[in-house]
């Protein structure tokens, strides 16, 4: 330990948004020790939200999704090297090439991976079946989305909806398949789902709910030609995108003893936990790889995967590395957005918790919607379309009224 | 303290309104309004707003 109790060697595993924001915060708050950022991808940090939006449709400024790395970060970058093992007792992270990185402060920010749902031997990108998580995925998908082709999107969640909308904007015939009765029902409820369903249909998307893919069909060359659905109908398709959700990328922590199933469980200062609930010395977690206690959920720690969570938790985890128990407790109100068919869904809180949804405004003509979410009569979230101005008040209430 | 917002970049995400409501607000049509020279006491909020902007439209500078 150096002066002020700061660690000497900080390793950040994950060179994306959460990891970069943690690195920036460490330096901004006076950390002078060695800083190493490990990234599984070759790319320098880049931003993911555009990948399912303007990166696909190619409207400027499309190509540049790079996140700016500030001068003075003085970091050692280990890009293209996945971490494969953590020994929290001898405090060493091992990389794919066998390099061992000792640390006295470690941030786990390895993000999440696309849930493929594909069985081994099922078609992949070469055959026209894609998932979308990283920039390489998006680059490959963009090349496949040429006008006149037929796109099948499996899963009408936020990502699936955005990809379907992008495909439509690019002039493809789009079929969107959703296992639920309406899109987004588990995330934000049937009211918002019905609103979005209308947007999809108005845009000319063939939305099929209550069904999913039973089997893909390929031509003699192995390329995708379509799919048979579980309701017995068939869909013709040249390109398919599986948008079935994301899973925290914590497989490399197997054997470390850290509780990492479904994301690294943390305490309220982002410290990683052992299964017995004790903190792993010197280890914090942030972003999509972490499950952070949410005051709105009574302290339960769901995996959320929001952009703003990566920003806020990256900074908060860095403060815990520097200040330990003196660092502030993490209590940011979750928020997310999604852009489809030229409208913005914007949300604060945890809508998925709700037992009651109240619709305050629903104007399909003007494309405006305002709903609030309640659990046992208490506000737990809100969502708007075209009414972001209404959310600040909800957020204030959510931040103030903690159980 | 001087706040600059590149309104060509701004997409009205509202993250700045959440982070620093004394500096940033929306009108009814989600157009951004902001205080260009707020009190220095709001610097931490202003920096949080800049950091939380998804399109990095906000710059915070000393006066």
Interface residues (C-beta under 8 A of the other chain):
Chain A: X21 X47 X49 X68 X307 X308 X311 X312 X315 X333 X335 X337 X344 X346 X348 X386 X387 X388 X389 X391 X392 X395 X396
Chain B: X11 X12 X13 X14 X15 X17 X18 X21 X25 X26 X27 X28 X29 X30 X51 X52 X54 X56
